[in-house]
């Protein structure tokens, strides 16, 4: 039996995220991911902005006016949510933890997918695979996805992105749109990410909290690493300490983004306590323009 407060929270997320999927992202998801189909349907006159590769040169030659070919929409796609539930996802200094943000973000992507008749799969991971839900469609399936995103109790504490990506590479038989949702606080995941990139349409979503890049000036402070359990006492009143902390955080972020750039991946960056709809819309719009 699911507790009443859990059902209420799932319901609140359902209302908010289905609204986002329907009113803000409607059409953009479709344009970003649904490409030209393989089955020819008809021709129509060329319009400014059409892909010149779609021009039907035979019809154009007969009529003296440019015409483009139209194709039936691609078949049902699979959207895979590969979601990090490591202990560092519990961080949140802006009324919202990274895990809560991930739940809303995942729900929005799932609702966008099912509104386009696509299937949604979910894999939750820490330093191992915590749970894997096979691809299905329908609103009831999305509600299950939301519930697992919110209330799955992971056994592991750390982050093993390589393990999660290898799971994706071994279990997903068909090409899918794979959103990898994590704070990417891990190393040595470039090779499995490169393999996944060849098999799937991989989109990294980097979840962060602003405090991970800047220490407040509050005197002596115990910094606790939720994944390793280690605690370090730092004097945040020392400006040099704050500077080193910020520089180190920036170096890690730049190294991570350099890996994405090297592999030709376009990451989406979202932050706790901030609206994630804008970064999503911007990403969808960029994808749409490149198609």
C-alpha positions as CSV (number, residue, x, y, z in Angstrom):
1,X,0.0,0.0,0.0
2,X,1.4,3.4,-1.1
3,X,1.2,6.0,1.8
4,X,-1.3,8.8,1.2
5,X,1.5,11.5,1.4
6,X,3.4,9.7,-1.3
7,X,0.4,9.6,-3.6
8,X,-0.2,13.3,-3.0
9,X,3.4,14.2,-3.9
10,X,3.3,12.0,-7.0
11,X,0.0,13.8,-8.0
12,X,1.6,17.2,-7.5
13,X,4.5,16.3,-9.7
14,X,2.1,14.8,-12.3
15,X,0.1,18.0,-12.5
16,X,3.1,20.3,-12.8
17,X,5.2,18.2,-15.2
18,X,2.3,17.1,-17.5
19,X,1.5,20.8,-17.8
20,X,5.1,21.5,-18.8
21,X,5.1,18.7,-21.3
22,X,1.8,19.8,-22.9
23,X,2.1,23.5,-23.0
24,X,5.8,24.4,-23.0
25,X,7.5,21.4,-24.7
26,X,4.6,20.3,-27.0
27,X,5.9,20.2,-30.5
28,X,9.5,20.9,-29.5
29,X,10.1,17.3,-28.4
30,X,8.5,16.1,-31.6
31,X,10.6,18.4,-33.7
32,X,13.8,17.6,-31.9
33,X,13.6,13.8,-32.0
34,X,11.1,12.7,-34.7
35,X,13.0,12.8,-37.9
36,X,12.0,12.0,-41.4
37,X,10.5,8.7,-41.8
38,X,11.5,6.0,-44.3
39,X,8.1,5.7,-46.1
40,X,7.4,8.2,-48.8
41,X,4.0,10.0,-48.5
42,X,3.7,12.9,-50.9
43,X,5.4,16.0,-52.4
44,X,4.6,19.7,-51.8
45,X,6.1,23.0,-53.0
46,X,9.4,24.0,-51.4
47,X,9.2,26.5,-48.5
48,X,12.0,28.6,-47.1
49,X,13.8,26.6,-44.4
50,X,13.1,23.2,-46.0
51,X,16.1,20.8,-46.2
52,X,17.4,21.0,-49.7
53,X,18.3,17.3,-49.5
54,X,14.5,16.6,-49.5
55,X,14.0,18.2,-52.9
56,X,12.4,15.9,-55.4
57,X,14.4,16.8,-58.5
58,X,12.2,14.8,-60.9
59,X,9.0,16.7,-59.9
60,X,11.0,19.9,-59.8
61,X,12.2,19.4,-63.4
62,X,8.7,18.5,-64.7
63,X,7.0,21.5,-63.1
64,X,9.7,24.1,-63.2
65,X,9.1,24.8,-59.4
66,X,11.0,23.3,-56.5
67,X,9.1,20.5,-54.7
68,X,10.2,18.5,-51.6
69,X,9.4,14.9,-50.6
70,X,7.4,14.3,-47.4
71,X,7.7,11.0,-45.5
72,X,5.6,9.3,-42.9
73,X,6.6,9.9,-39.3
74,X,9.2,7.5,-37.8
75,X,7.9,4.6,-35.8
76,X,7.6,4.6,-32.1
77,X,10.8,5.6,-30.3
78,X,12.2,4.5,-26.9
79,X,13.3,7.1,-24.4
80,X,15.6,5.7,-21.7
81,X,16.1,7.6,-18.5
82,X,19.4,6.6,-16.9
83,X,19.2,8.3,-13.5
84,X,21.9,8.7,-10.8
85,X,20.5,8.0,-7.3
86,X,23.9,8.2,-5.5
87,X,24.1,9.9,-2.1
88,X,25.3,13.2,-3.5
89,X,21.8,13.6,-5.1
90,X,20.5,14.4,-1.6
91,X,22.2,17.8,-1.7
92,X,20.0,20.9,-2.1
93,X,20.6,24.4,-0.7
94,X,17.8,26.1,-2.7
95,X,14.5,24.5,-1.2
96,X,15.0,21.6,-3.6
97,X,17.4,18.6,-3.5
98,X,19.0,17.3,-6.7
99,X,16.9,14.2,-6.4
100,X,13.7,16.2,-6.3
101,X,14.8,18.1,-9.3
102,X,15.6,14.9,-11.1
103,X,12.2,13.5,-10.3
104,X,10.4,16.5,-11.9
105,X,12.8,16.6,-14.9
106,X,12.4,12.8,-15.5
107,X,8.6,13.1,-15.2
108,X,8.5,15.9,-17.7
109,X,10.6,14.0,-20.2
110,X,8.4,10.9,-19.7
111,X,5.2,12.8,-20.2
112,X,6.7,14.4,-23.4
113,X,7.6,11.0,-24.7
114,X,4.2,9.3,-24.1
115,X,2.4,12.3,-25.7
116,X,4.3,11.5,-28.8
117,X,3.4,7.8,-28.6
118,X,6.9,6.8,-27.5
119,X,8.0,4.3,-24.9
120,X,9.8,5.1,-21.7
121,X,12.4,3.0,-19.9
122,X,14.0,3.8,-16.5
123,X,17.3,2.6,-15.0
124,X,18.3,3.8,-11.6
125,X,21.9,3.5,-10.5
126,X,24.4,4.3,-7.8
127,X,27.7,2.3,-7.8
128,X,25.5,-0.5,-9.2
129,X,22.2,-0.9,-11.0
130,X,19.5,-0.3,-8.4
131,X,16.4,-0.9,-10.6
132,X,15.6,-1.3,-14.3
133,X,12.1,-0.8,-15.6
134,X,11.6,-1.9,-19.3
135,X,10.2,0.4,-21.9
136,X,6.4,0.8,-21.9
137,X,4.0,3.5,-22.8
138,X,0.9,5.0,-21.1
139,X,0.1,7.3,-18.2
140,X,0.1,4.6,-15.6
141,X,3.6,3.6,-16.6
142,X,4.8,7.3,-16.2
143,X,3.2,7.4,-12.7
144,X,5.3,4.3,-11.8
145,X,8.4,6.1,-13.2
146,X,7.7,9.1,-11.0
147,X,7.2,6.9,-8.0
148,X,10.5,5.2,-8.5
149,X,12.3,8.4,-9.1
150,X,11.0,9.8,-5.8
151,X,11.0,6.9,-3.5
152,X,13.3,4.1,-4.6
153,X,15.6,3.4,-1.7
154,X,19.1,2.8,-3.2
155,X,21.5,0.3,-1.5
156,X,24.6,1.9,-2.9
157,X,26.0,5.3,-2.0
158,X,28.6,6.1,-4.7
159,X,28.4,6.8,-8.4
160,X,29.5,4.4,-11.1
161,X,28.6,5.9,-14.5
162,X,30.6,3.2,-16.4
163,X,28.5,0.5,-14.8
164,X,25.3,2.3,-15.7
165,X,26.4,3.0,-19.3
166,X,27.5,-0.6,-19.8
167,X,24.1,-1.8,-18.6
168,X,22.5,0.5,-21.2
169,X,24.9,-0.9,-23.9
170,X,24.1,-4.5,-23.1
171,X,20.4,-4.4,-22.5
172,X,19.0,-1.9,-25.0
173,X,18.7,-3.8,-28.2
174,X,17.2,-1.0,-30.2
175,X,18.6,2.5,-30.6
176,X,17.0,4.8,-28.1
177,X,17.1,8.4,-26.9
178,X,19.1,8.0,-23.7
179,X,19.0,10.9,-21.1
180,X,21.9,10.3,-18.7
181,X,20.8,12.3,-15.6
182,X,23.6,12.7,-13.0
183,X,25.9,15.2,-11.3
184,X,28.7,13.3,-13.0
185,X,30.8,13.1,-9.9
186,X,32.8,10.2,-11.2
187,X,35.8,9.4,-13.4
188,X,36.8,7.0,-16.2
189,X,33.4,6.8,-17.9
190,X,34.6,8.2,-21.3
191,X,35.0,4.8,-23.0
192,X,31.5,3.3,-22.2
193,X,30.0,6.8,-22.9
194,X,31.7,6.7,-26.3
195,X,30.3,3.2,-27.0
196,X,26.8,4.3,-25.9
197,X,27.1,7.4,-28.2
198,X,27.6,5.1,-31.2
199,X,24.5,3.0,-30.3
200,X,22.1,5.6,-29.0
201,X,21.2,9.2,-29.1
202,X,22.9,10.1,-25.8
203,X,22.0,13.4,-24.0
204,X,23.8,14.1,-20.7
205,X,21.8,16.1,-18.2
206,X,24.1,17.6,-15.6
207,X,22.4,18.2,-12.2
208,X,24.1,20.7,-9.9
209,X,23.6,22.9,-6.9
210,X,25.1,26.4,-6.9
211,X,26.8,25.7,-3.6
212,X,29.0,23.1,-5.3
213,X,30.8,25.9,-7.0
214,X,31.0,28.5,-4.2
215,X,31.5,28.3,-0.4
216,X,29.7,30.8,1.8
217,X,31.7,32.8,4.3
218,X,30.4,31.2,7.5
219,X,33.6,30.5,9.5
220,X,34.6,27.0,10.4
221,X,32.5,24.4,8.5
222,X,32.4,20.6,8.3
223,X,32.2,19.5,4.7
224,X,30.7,16.1,4.5
225,X,31.1,13.8,1.4
226,X,27.8,11.9,1.3
227,X,29.3,9.2,-1.0
228,X,32.5,8.5,0.8
229,X,31.4,9.4,4.3
230,X,34.5,11.6,4.8
231,X,34.4,14.9,6.7
232,X,36.8,17.8,6.3
233,X,36.9,20.9,8.5
234,X,37.5,24.0,6.5
235,X,37.8,27.7,7.5
236,X,35.4,29.4,5.0
237,X,36.3,32.9,6.4
238,X,39.7,32.4,4.6
239,X,39.2,33.9,1.1
240,X,42.1,31.8,-0.3
241,X,40.3,28.6,0.9
242,X,37.1,29.8,-0.9
243,X,39.0,30.6,-4.0
244,X,40.8,27.2,-4.2
245,X,37.4,25.5,-3.6
246,X,35.8,27.4,-6.5
247,X,38.7,26.9,-8.8
248,X,38.8,23.1,-8.1
249,X,35.0,22.9,-8.8
250,X,35.4,24.8,-12.0
251,X,38.3,22.6,-13.2
252,X,36.2,19.4,-12.6
253,X,33.2,20.9,-14.5
254,X,35.4,22.0,-17.4
255,X,37.1,18.5,-17.6
256,X,33.6,16.9,-17.7
257,X,32.3,19.3,-20.4
258,X,35.5,18.7,-22.4
259,X,34.7,15.0,-22.5
260,X,31.2,15.7,-23.8
261,X,32.6,18.0,-26.5
262,X,35.2,15.5,-27.5
263,X,32.4,12.9,-28.0
264,X,30.1,15.3,-29.8
265,X,27.5,15.4,-27.0
266,X,25.4,18.4,-26.1
267,X,24.8,18.5,-22.4
268,X,21.9,20.2,-20.6
269,X,22.8,21.9,-17.4
270,X,20.1,22.3,-14.6
271,X,20.4,23.6,-11.1
272,X,18.4,23.0,-7.9
273,X,15.9,25.7,-7.1
274,X,15.9,27.0,-10.7
275,X,13.4,26.5,-13.6
276,X,14.6,23.6,-15.8
277,X,12.1,24.3,-18.5
278,X,14.3,27.0,-20.1
279,X,17.4,24.8,-20.5
280,X,15.1,22.0,-21.9
281,X,13.4,24.3,-24.4
282,X,16.8,25.8,-25.5
283,X,18.1,22.3,-26.1
284,X,15.1,21.1,-28.0
285,X,15.2,24.3,-30.1
286,X,18.9,23.7,-30.9
287,X,18.2,20.1,-31.9
288,X,15.3,21.2,-34.1
289,X,17.4,23.8,-36.0
290,X,20.1,21.2,-36.7
291,X,17.8,18.6,-38.2
